[in-house]
Amino acid sequence: MTKETHLPRAATPESVGISSKVVKEFMHDCDRMGLNMHSVMFIRHGIVAAECAWAPYRLDIPHTMFSFSKQVTAIAIGFAVCEGLLSLDDKVCKYFPYSSGDPKLDEKNAKVTVYDLITQRSGKNISIFTTNNEKNEWLHNWLNAPFNSEPGTKWNYLSENIYMLSRLVSKVSGMSMTEFLTPRLFAPLGIETPYWEKDHNGFDAGGWGAFLKTEDMAKIGVCFLNMGKFDGKQVIPEEWIKLATKRHLDAVSPVFSATQAYGFQLFIQPPERGSYSFNGLYTQFNIMFPQYDAVFTCTAGELREGDFLALTRKHMPAAFLDNTDENPEAFAELQAYEQKIMNRMPPMARRYPDSEAKINGREIKTTGRFNASLLGSGNNFMLSGRAGQMNSIRFHFSEDSLTVEWREKNSPKAEIEVGLDGEYKFSEIQLSELTVPVASYGTWTEENVFRLTVVPLNMAQYRELTFRFLPGGFVHVTSRAKPGFPELFEFYIQFNGIRTNLPLHYLCKGFGTLAGGFVLDPNFYGKIK
């Protein structure tokens, strides 16, 4: 483990050239639009000007990274290239010789280079919808996958390409990518060595699965802005920063903007915008503004990324001031709004003592649907050993508290405290390979209907479980991840360049609800024993 250090903090945003007024307006707009924000941080000249986490989320808890992980993997490749361990022109087959028995497949496999992987042009036809991370050997998945285009010709955004980069780093260094990066990146930046999800053989997932704090993300952005320097020392080689931020592809799939270019696992905005970004699913961003020496960082559980990016364009670079004149009134309003966000509370619970007495301490034995888990599908689907089959649920009510316990596969018994008095209760559980801190609250919505809301503080999605207690001891459980599969399905369509009008929006919602309710986030039944 490396020792954590912190970026300096400004006395006021204005003291480093950031507008308190615009920052507050940005946060207010996020709330006005109902965006599920978790944290934001504004940095200028390497100094944190403003930061905030929406309760119950916290800035000091590492957050799951989806495609933001890809940028960290690309940095690992940068170190390997600059140290002469491999070359961008190297063929992948040099390190992973393989014969599939199909000459045409082997011929194309032999053409794929490291450069093709890092620019998302392997040509492979593979995705989370065609593979099963729980059952398959991931390296052979990629090697055996067919091609839908010639290597090096077509941009196609695949997490599996970046997993292959992780495997390459391990191959040439003889250690895991996390171990490789610790003395080169994490320690110099004062980032505690992060947890990174792994495959069955202990190799880091690469394309997803790193857990970073908001400030960890920001430090990487600051290092990029300073051409690889941090705290006066060269951390990432300058030649790699120049190469990574170069426009390697001038027009990629629209992904909310038809005019952006692509570097090494980062998106480059048009010159008039003057920014580039590290992007991750569910609105995880580092947006770097080199001409203003500024970084904007955020985590969230929000799939309306197009709407969010429109907000960033509205408020940035407007937030960056040419002068540093103080504005005490605006700063006071920002502080008040931050306090409001950081102290949000859940609603007071309704109590039905007779209903509670009927189920108190009794086991609810469920049908154990295979994917029924507290984890959202966005995380659980990518694990090498998934949780799920949520069963053996018990409610333990007392006069002023509630404890809920249950079991999932590949996991020990989970037990959480649940707030019933207008406050969150906090717990920590283990699901599959993940340690998950949670905030929970619950309420009776009707005499025989109890709604349990559990917010994993290091995840993008939260879970709402509605227990309907029926005659004869039967229980129907409606399980909703928020955001859920309907939103994810619509995001997938938008990501691939299809704008969703109102009819298509409702079609996505209908299909997503149906698919999610039966497969990805299934409802399930149980019986009180």
Secondary structure, 3 states (H helix, E strand, C coil): CCCCCCCCECCCHHHHCECHHHHHHHHHHHHHCCCCEEEEEEEECCEEEEEEECCCCCCCCCEECCCHHHHHHHHHHHHHHHCCCCCCCCEHHHHCCCCCCCHHHHHHHCCCEHHHHHCCCCCECCCCCCCCCCCCCHHHHHHHCCECCCCCCCCCCCHHHHHHHHHHHHHHHCCCHHHHHHHHHHHHHCCCCCCECECCCCCECCCCCEEECHHHHHHHHHHHHCCCEECCEECCCHHHHHHHCCCCECCCCCCCCCCCEECCCCEECCCCCCCEEEEECCCEEEEEEHHHCEEEEEEECCCCHHHHHHHHHHHCCCCECCCCCCCHHHHHHHHHHHHHHHCCCCCECCCCHHHHHHHECCEEEECCCCCCCCCCHHHHCCCCCCCCCCEEEEEEECCCCEEEEEECCCCCCEEEEEECECCCEEEEEEECCEEEEEEEEEEEEECCEEEEEEEECCCCCEEEEEEEECHHHEEEEEEEEECCHHHHHHHHHHHCCCCCCHHHHHHHHHHHHHHHHHHHCCCEEEEEC
